Amino acid sequence: MRSRGLSVSALIFIGSLSIFVAFFMVFLVVNFEKSDDGNDEVPYASITVKEEPDKEGQVEPSPSNDDAIVNYASTEWTTHGGDYYNRRYSMLNQITTENIVDLKPTWVSSLGSGAENKYSGEATPIVVEGIMYIATGANDIFAIDAKTGEQIWAYTPEIPQEMDTVCCGWTTRGFA
């Protein structure tokens, strides 16, 4: 009658494989620690990326620079969510818990784009130097004066309307 356990050669193979994996992991850890010598270069695959300092020697805030201080959005809303961390918070303080009940819209706009069921707009507007840039679900782009709501310009790309999608319709997530 045969034993149901693993054969000696199978046990030797598994043990050897375990030792090989352990040595390989030690090799990776040692090489990773050698590459982390405190410089500003970030190894990625076989490419080395180095942040370029600005004129004052400071590195511009960016999602790839964890040490950079990224301020909350203030008068500008230049990227999706207001800042590189997508915090959707503004430092403006004109609206308070006391005066929020007095707020009224100053303008409303109907862009006339992307209202059909096949479109889905999933972007926050971008505001730069008082101009609000909006991308609709139909991929039309509008520049609007943020104070008055007056349309400054519009761009309609030449996308064939007979294009179909697999799932959920056309989607745009803005252009920031």
C-alpha positions in Angstrom: 0.0 0.0 0.0 1.4 3.5 -1.0 1.7 6.3 1.4 -0.4 9.4 0.6 2.3 11.9 1.7 4.7 13.8 -0.6 7.7 11.9 -1.9 11.2 12.8 -0.7 12.0 14.4 -4.1 8.9 16.6 -3.9 9.8 17.7 -0.4 13.4 18.6 -1.5 12.0 20.5 -4.5 9.6 22.5 -2.3 12.3 23.2 0.2 14.8 24.4 -2.5 12.1 26.6 -4.1 11.3 28.2 -0.7 15.0 28.9 -0.1 15.4 30.4 -3.6 12.4 32.7 -3.0 13.8 33.8 0.4 17.2 34.6 -1.1 15.5 36.5 -4.0 13.4 38.6 -1.5 16.6 39.5 0.5 18.3 40.5 -2.8 15.4 42.8 -3.7 15.3 44.4 -0.3 19.1 45.1 -0.3 19.0 46.5 -3.8 16.0 48.7 -3.0 17.7 50.1 0.1 20.8 50.9 -2.0 18.8 52.8 -4.5 17.1 54.9 -1.8 20.1 57.1 -1.0 18.1 60.4 -0.3 18.5 62.1 -3.7 15.6 63.6 -5.7 15.7 60.9 -8.4 12.9 58.4 -8.5 13.7 55.2 -10.2 10.9 53.7 -12.2 11.5 50.7 -14.4 14.7 51.7 -16.2 13.9 55.4 -16.4 15.1 57.9 -13.8 12.8 61.0 -13.3 14.2 64.1 -11.6 12.0 67.0 -10.6 13.3 70.3 -12.1 13.5 73.1 -9.6 12.0 76.5 -10.5 13.9 79.8 -10.5 14.1 80.0 -6.7 15.3 76.4 -6.2 11.8 75.1 -5.1 10.1 72.2 -6.8 6.7 73.0 -8.2 3.8 71.1 -6.4 2.9 68.0 -8.3 1.3 64.7 -7.5 4.7 63.0 -8.0 6.4 65.1 -5.4 5.1 63.9 -2.0 7.1 66.5 -0.1 5.7 69.6 -1.8 3.3 71.7 0.1 0.1 72.0 -2.0 -2.1 74.8 -0.9 -5.9 74.7 -1.0 -7.6 76.4 -4.0 -8.3 80.1 -3.5 -9.3 82.4 -6.3 -8.3 79.9 -9.0 -9.6 76.4 -9.5 -7.0 75.2 -12.0 -7.3 71.5 -11.7 -10.0 68.9 -11.1 -11.1 69.1 -7.5 -9.3 72.4 -7.0 -5.8 71.1 -6.2 -3.5 68.2 -6.9 -5.1 66.2 -4.0 -8.6 66.7 -5.3 -9.8 68.1 -2.0 -12.6 70.3 -3.4 -12.0 72.9 -0.8 -11.5 76.6 -1.3 -9.8 79.1 1.0 -12.3 81.8 0.1 -14.2 82.9 3.2 -17.0 85.1 2.0 -19.5 82.4 2.6 -20.1 81.6 6.2 -22.6 79.6 8.3 -24.3 83.0 9.1 -24.8 84.3 5.5 -25.3 81.0 3.6 -29.1 81.4 3.9 -28.9 84.7 2.0 -27.1 83.2 -1.1 -28.9 83.7 -4.4 -27.7 82.7 -7.9 -26.2 85.5 -9.9 -26.4 83.8 -13.2 -27.6 80.6 -14.8 -26.5 79.2 -18.1 -27.8 76.6 -20.5 -25.0 75.4 -22.7 -27.2 73.5 -25.0 -24.8 70.6 -25.2 -24.6 67.1 -23.8 -28.2 67.0 -22.6 -29.1 63.8 -24.4 -29.1 60.4 -22.7 -26.0 59.1 -24.4 -23.8 61.8 -22.8 -22.4 61.9 -19.3 -20.4 64.9 -18.1 -18.3 64.0 -15.0 -16.0 67.0 -14.7 -15.8 70.0 -12.4 -15.3 73.3 -14.2 -11.8 74.9 -14.2 -11.5 78.6 -13.3 -8.4 80.5 -14.4 -8.1 84.3 -14.3 -11.9 84.7 -13.9 -12.7 82.5 -16.9 -14.6 79.2 -16.2 -13.8 76.4 -18.6 -16.5 73.7 -18.9 -16.5 70.4 -20.9 -19.8 68.8 -21.5 -20.6 65.1 -22.0 -20.6 65.7 -25.7 -17.0 66.9 -25.4 -18.0 70.5 -26.3 -15.8 73.1 -24.5 -17.1 76.5 -23.3 -15.3 79.5 -21.8 -17.6 81.6 -19.6 -17.0 84.7 -17.7 -17.3 83.5 -14.1 -18.7 86.7 -12.8 -21.4 87.4 -15.4 -22.1 84.0 -17.0 -21.5 85.5 -20.5 -20.1 82.9 -23.0 -16.8 84.0 -24.3 -16.2 81.2 -26.8 -17.2 77.6 -27.5 -15.5 74.7 -29.3 -17.4 71.8 -30.8 -15.1 68.9 -31.9 -16.0 67.1 -35.0 -16.8 63.7 -33.5 -19.0 61.4 -35.6 -22.3 61.2 -33.8 -23.0 57.7 -34.9 -20.2 56.4 -32.6 -21.6 53.9 -30.1 -20.2 52.7 -26.8 -20.4 49.4 -25.0 -21.7 50.5 -21.6 -22.7 53.8 -20.3 -22.6 56.3 -23.1 -20.2 59.1 -23.9 -18.2 60.4 -21.0 -16.0 63.3 -20.5 -14.0 64.0 -17.4 -12.9 67.5 -18.3 -9.6 68.8 -19.7 -7.6 69.8 -16.6 
